[in-house]
Amino acid sequence: MAEEPWLNGPVEGVDAFLQPVAHALLQVSEDLPRVTAGLDHRQLWARPGGAASVGFHLRHMAGSIDRLLTYARGETLSDAQRAVARAEQAPGDAADPGPLVLLAQAAIDFALAQVRATPRERLLEPRPVGRAGLPTTVLGLLFHVAEHTQRHTGQLIATTKAVRDPRVVP
């Protein structure tokens, strides 16, 4: 096996057009436990320089994947999904990042299942997003799931490095 998922060839059951989505999500799933290993509760919820916490990024990955996939299916968000979004920044009770990493990985697994189940002929179907019904497509949403999740992983990695520094989080 190569070091990164995109170098391991096609992901079984994923359309060729959606391979980059699958590879990006698999990379995040592999990175999260390695990057967050050993963080304690204080580090998990620290906001160095006002940056979003590691805990927020993990919760937000899971929640945003769920919300974006809802739109990709042509559905609207539920009140429960909106409540999850509002609660993502609040510090949690977890003693370490393990449960939140599992939550994010479960969302990624669900996303990969939806990617596998999405036929190529539906990729360009229009989809409205949000209360304003902003226009995109199924492909746009699936790509954004991967891109958005990777963006937050990058921010999580940078924040993790900061909170491990005892000068930042004593």
ABEGO torsion letter per residue (X at the ends): XBABAAAAEBBBGBBAAAAAAAAAAAAAAAAAAAAABGBBAAAAABBBGGBBBAAAAAAAAAAAAAAAAAAAAGBBBBAAAAAAAAAAABBBABABAAAAAAAAAAAAAAAAAAAAABBAAAAABBBBBEAAGBBBBAAAAAAAAAAAAAAAAAAAAAAAAAAABAAABX
